[in-house]
Amino acid sequence: MRLEGLVEACFVARLNRFAAEVQVGGRPERVHVPNSGRMRELLRPGARVLLAPRDGVRRTAFDLVLVQQGECLVSVDARLPPALVAEALDAGPLPGLGPFHALHREVPLGHSRLDLRADGHQGTWYIETKSVTLVRDGVALFPDAPTSRGARHLLELEAAVGQGFHAAVVFVIQREDGGLFRPNEATDPVFAAALRRAAPAVAVLAYRCRVTEEEVAIEARVPVRL
């Protein structure tokens, strides 16, 4: 996924779940935060951030899309993972997933809409992606805030398997320093238990990304420890 026209800024404060104040060229600017996670370890006063200009008539002129944490650049746009997975699968199979000859976005399943439906020679797969931004000591953790929606998606995926389909939940680690994935039991034990219950009927996969100021792309599969 190419990134273009990014503007450097200095993070000031999180105003609410989807808004923050930054300094751009010495002036205050209200920006959209496309991620409802807490991200407390990332969104700290003084942090270097990169903004993407927003098209059309919006309340804010920019989206906050990248955060510098030490030597690591972190993509915080929670809207990206479905597109990143689709982009990777369009280029060929991912380790543990594919090949597919057709991909469909935002598909209904039960009482939810899931990110992808993929059709291949081995049948139809329903795929839900999750954005991971939290890494501690090389371990990527999800979620960083309780998510009843995430647990509901796992139930829908289990139901799909019961109907004869295949299903996968894909954790997209939007940074380069996550070498292992675990559910964040301390933050959301309900989701962690739901994930363990869903596996192995539902494939649980994790991939880390290469993140630069020009591009975010899936780079490699990493182990999952439940």
C-alpha positions as CSV (number, residue, x, y, z in Angstrom):
1,M,0.0,0.0,0.0
2,R,1.7,3.2,-1.2
3,L,1.7,6.3,1.0
4,E,2.0,9.6,-0.7
5,G,2.1,13.3,0.4
6,L,2.7,12.6,4.1
7,V,3.2,15.6,6.3
8,E,5.5,15.5,9.4
9,A,4.0,16.7,12.7
10,C,4.5,16.5,16.5
11,F,1.9,14.8,18.6
12,V,0.3,16.9,21.4
13,A,-2.7,15.1,22.8
14,R,-5.5,12.6,22.1
15,L,-8.8,14.5,22.3
16,N,-11.1,11.5,21.9
17,R,-11.1,8.1,20.3
18,F,-10.9,9.5,16.8
19,A,-9.3,12.9,17.2
20,A,-6.0,14.3,18.3
21,E,-4.1,17.6,18.4
22,V,-0.7,17.8,16.7
23,Q,1.7,20.6,15.8
24,V,2.3,21.1,12.1
25,G,5.0,23.7,11.3
26,G,4.5,25.2,14.8
27,R,0.8,25.6,14.5
28,P,-1.9,23.4,16.2
29,E,-3.9,21.1,14.0
30,R,-6.8,18.8,14.8
31,V,-6.5,15.5,13.0
32,H,-8.5,12.3,12.6
33,V,-7.2,9.2,14.3
34,P,-8.3,6.2,12.2
35,N,-8.0,3.7,15.1
36,S,-10.2,3.3,18.2
37,G,-7.5,1.5,20.2
38,R,-5.8,3.1,23.2
39,M,-2.3,3.2,21.7
40,R,-1.0,4.8,24.9
41,E,2.5,3.5,24.3
42,L,2.6,5.3,20.9
43,L,0.6,8.5,21.2
44,R,2.8,10.3,23.6
45,P,3.3,14.1,23.8
46,G,6.3,15.0,21.6
47,A,6.1,11.8,19.4
48,R,7.0,12.3,15.7
49,V,3.9,11.4,13.6
50,L,3.1,11.5,9.9
51,L,-0.2,12.7,8.5
52,A,-2.0,11.9,5.3
53,P,-4.1,14.7,3.6
54,R,-7.8,13.9,3.5
55,D,-9.8,14.3,0.4
56,G,-13.1,16.0,0.1
57,V,-15.0,18.0,2.7
58,R,-14.1,16.6,6.2
59,R,-13.9,18.0,9.7
60,T,-10.2,17.6,9.7
61,A,-7.6,18.1,6.9
62,F,-5.4,15.1,7.9
63,D,-5.4,11.5,9.1
64,L,-2.8,10.4,11.5
65,V,-1.3,7.3,9.9
66,L,2.3,6.7,11.1
67,V,3.9,7.1,14.5
68,Q,7.6,6.9,15.3
69,Q,8.5,4.8,18.3
70,G,12.2,4.7,18.8
71,E,13.7,3.3,15.7
72,C,10.4,1.7,14.6
73,L,7.8,3.3,12.4
74,V,4.3,2.1,13.2
75,S,1.3,2.2,10.9
76,V,-1.8,3.0,13.1
77,D,-4.5,3.1,10.4
78,A,-6.9,0.3,11.5
79,R,-8.6,0.5,8.1
80,L,-5.5,-0.8,6.3
81,P,-5.3,-4.6,7.2
82,P,-8.1,-5.8,4.8
83,A,-6.5,-3.9,1.9
84,L,-3.0,-5.1,2.9
85,V,-4.2,-8.8,3.0
86,A,-6.1,-8.4,-0.3
87,E,-3.1,-6.7,-2.0
88,A,-0.8,-9.5,-0.9
89,L,-3.3,-12.3,-2.0
90,D,-3.7,-10.6,-5.4
91,A,0.0,-11.1,-5.8
92,G,-0.1,-14.8,-4.8
93,P,-0.7,-17.0,-1.8
94,L,0.4,-16.0,1.7
95,P,2.0,-18.6,3.9
96,G,-0.9,-20.5,5.3
97,L,-3.5,-18.7,3.1
98,G,-4.4,-19.2,-0.5
99,P,-4.1,-19.3,-3.5
100,F,-7.5,-17.8,-4.4
101,H,-8.9,-16.8,-7.7
102,A,-11.5,-14.3,-6.4
103,L,-11.6,-11.9,-3.5
104,H,-14.7,-10.0,-2.2
105,R,-14.6,-7.1,0.3
106,E,-17.0,-6.3,3.2
107,V,-19.1,-9.5,3.0
108,P,-22.2,-10.3,5.2
109,L,-21.9,-13.3,7.5
110,G,-24.5,-13.9,10.2
111,H,-25.0,-10.7,12.1
112,S,-21.7,-9.2,11.0
113,R,-19.8,-7.9,8.0
114,L,-16.5,-9.6,7.6
115,D,-13.5,-8.1,5.7
116,L,-13.0,-10.7,3.0
117,R,-14.5,-13.7,1.2
118,A,-12.0,-15.6,-0.8
119,D,-12.8,-18.3,-3.4
120,G,-10.3,-20.9,-4.4
121,H,-9.9,-24.5,-5.6
122,Q,-10.2,-25.7,-1.9
123,G,-13.5,-23.9,-1.4
124,T,-14.7,-20.5,0.1
125,W,-12.9,-18.8,2.9
126,Y,-14.2,-16.1,5.2
127,I,-11.4,-13.9,6.5
128,E,-11.5,-11.3,9.2
129,T,-8.4,-9.1,9.7
130,K,-7.3,-7.3,12.9
131,S,-4.9,-4.4,13.2
132,V,-2.1,-4.9,15.7
133,T,0.0,-1.9,16.8
134,L,1.1,-3.0,20.3
135,V,4.5,-4.8,20.6
136,R,6.2,-5.6,23.9
137,D,9.6,-7.2,23.9
138,G,9.1,-8.5,20.4
139,V,5.7,-9.9,21.1
140,A,2.7,-8.5,19.2
141,L,-0.4,-8.3,21.3
142,F,-4.1,-7.8,20.4
143,P,-6.3,-6.1,21.5
144,D,-4.9,-3.1,23.3
145,A,-8.5,-2.3,24.5
146,P,-11.4,-4.7,25.2
147,T,-13.3,-5.6,22.0
148,S,-16.7,-7.3,22.2
149,R,-16.9,-6.9,18.4
150,G,-13.7,-9.0,18.0
151,A,-15.2,-11.9,20.0
152,R,-18.4,-11.7,18.0
153,H,-16.4,-12.0,14.7
154,L,-14.8,-15.2,16.0
155,L,-18.2,-16.7,16.7
156,E,-19.3,-15.8,13.2
157,L,-16.2,-17.5,11.8
158,E,-16.8,-20.6,13.8
159,A,-20.4,-20.7,12.5
160,A,-19.1,-20.5,9.0
161,V,-16.9,-23.5,9.5
162,G,-20.0,-25.3,10.8
163,Q,-21.7,-24.6,7.5
164,G,-18.9,-26.1,5.5
165,F,-16.8,-23.1,4.7
166,H,-13.2,-22.3,5.7
167,A,-12.4,-19.4,8.0
168,A,-9.4,-17.4,9.2
169,V,-8.7,-14.5,11.5
170,V,-5.6,-12.7,10.4
171,F,-3.6,-10.4,12.7
172,V,-1.7,-7.8,10.7
173,I,1.2,-6.4,12.8
174,Q,1.6,-3.0,11.3
175,R,5.3,-2.6,12.4
176,E,8.5,-4.5,11.8
177,D,9.5,-5.5,15.3
178,G,6.8,-8.1,16.1
179,G,8.3,-11.5,15.9
180,L,5.6,-13.5,17.6
181,F,1.8,-13.0,18.2
182,R,-0.2,-13.6,21.3
183,P,-3.7,-12.6,22.4
184,N,-3.5,-9.8,25.0
185,E,-5.1,-11.8,27.9
186,A,-4.4,-9.1,30.5
187,T,-6.4,-6.5,28.5
188,D,-9.2,-8.7,27.2
189,P,-9.4,-12.3,28.7
190,V,-12.8,-12.8,27.0
191,F,-11.3,-12.3,23.5
192,A,-8.3,-14.4,24.4
193,A,-10.6,-17.3,25.5
194,A,-12.7,-16.9,22.4
195,L,-9.6,-17.1,20.2
196,R,-8.4,-20.3,21.8
197,R,-11.8,-21.8,21.5
198,A,-12.1,-20.9,17.8
199,A,-8.8,-22.5,16.9
200,P,-8.1,-24.9,15.2
201,A,-11.4,-24.8,13.4
202,V,-10.6,-21.2,12.5
203,A,-7.1,-20.6,11.1
204,V,-5.3,-18.1,13.3
205,L,-2.6,-16.4,11.3
206,A,-0.3,-13.4,12.0
207,Y,1.9,-11.4,9.6
208,R,4.2,-8.5,10.2
209,C,4.5,-5.6,7.9
210,R,7.3,-3.6,6.4
211,V,6.6,0.0,7.2
212,T,8.3,3.0,5.6
213,E,7.2,6.6,4.9
214,E,6.4,5.5,1.3
215,E,4.7,2.1,1.8
216,V,3.1,-0.4,4.2
217,A,3.1,-4.0,3.0
218,I,2.9,-7.5,4.5
219,E,6.4,-8.9,4.8
220,A,6.4,-12.2,6.6
221,R,4.3,-14.7,8.7
222,V,5.1,-14.9,12.4
223,P,4.3,-17.6,14.9
224,V,1.2,-17.5,16.9
225,R,1.1,-18.6,20.6
226,L,-2.3,-19.0,22.1
